[in-house]
């Protein structure tokens, strides 16, 4: 006796049809997510003023920590996460908001 496929009850969707119909949606979703990530990366690129602030911050930390990569990560984190960062120096930020200071040091691997 041959094994017959289960009868369709009219309520259950055909899995093959769902797979075929879902592919364009999946491709569209992937394209949108990729576009959003690209836009976010472009928006996150530092301006000249941001770069100058980060360079000053790195210079301030040069005596305390020799590794340039870790100093850059720390300064970038402080700059991105502190509101009104143009008005404050790196040292002032550390004193005004110690949790952020400790978080950024951790992110930098100190």
N, C-alpha and C positions, 0 to 999 in steps of 0.2 A: 504494500500500500504506500503510495507516494505521499509525502508530506506536503499539504497544501498551505499556501500563504494565508495568514489570517484575513478574514473578510473585513472590508472597510465598512465602518458603521456610518459614514457620512459626516461624522463629527470630528474625527481625528484627521489632522492634516497629513498629507503625504510628505514624509521626511525629505525625499529627493526634491520635491517642489520647494520646500522651505529652504533647503541648502542653495538651490539655484537662485531663488528670489532674494536671498540674503546677501549674496556675494557683491552686487553693486552697492548695497548699503554699507557693507563692511569696507569696501574700497573707498567709498566717500568718507566714512568716518576716519579711516587712516589718513586720508589726504587732509582733512580738516585738522586733525591733531598735529600732523606734521607742520602744517602752515602756522598753527598757533605757537608751536614750539619755536619755529624759526622767527616769528614776530617777537616773541618774548626774548629770545637771544639777542636780536637786533636792538631791542629797547634797553636791554641790560648793558650794552656796550657803554663804557664810561666816556663821559665828555672830557674835554680838555681840563675843565675845572676839577672834575672828579679825579682825573689822573694826577693833577698837581697836588690835590689834597692827599691822595694815597702816597705820592712820592715824599711829601713832607712827613707824613706819619711814619713811613719806612725809615727816613733819616733819623727821626726822634728815637726809634727803637733800635737803631744800629748798634748802640753801645750795649744795650741789654740783651740783644739776641742777634747772633751773627748770621743765621740762615735766612737768606733773602726771600726764598719761597714761602717760608712760614711767616715772615714779616708781612709779605704781600697778602697772603691769605687773611691774616689777622686784621690788617688795615682795611682791606676790601670788605670784610664782614662788618667791621665797625661802621664804615661809611654807608653801606647798604641798609643797615638796620637801625641807625640812629637818625631821628628826625632832626631837621635843621643842622645837619652835619657841617655845613660850610662855615658856620659861626664859631664852632668849637674846635679846639685842637684835640689830638688823640689823647693827650694826658687829661684834659678837661672831661672828655667823654668817659674815660676810665673812672674818674672820681664821681661824676654825676650819676652813672648807671653801672655799678659793679657787676650785676648779673650779666649784662651784655658783654662786658669786658671779659668775664670768665668764659662765657659761651664762645666768644670769638677766639680766645686763646685755645680753647679745646678744639674748635673747628680747624685751627691752624696746626694742631698737633704739638702744642707746647706742653 
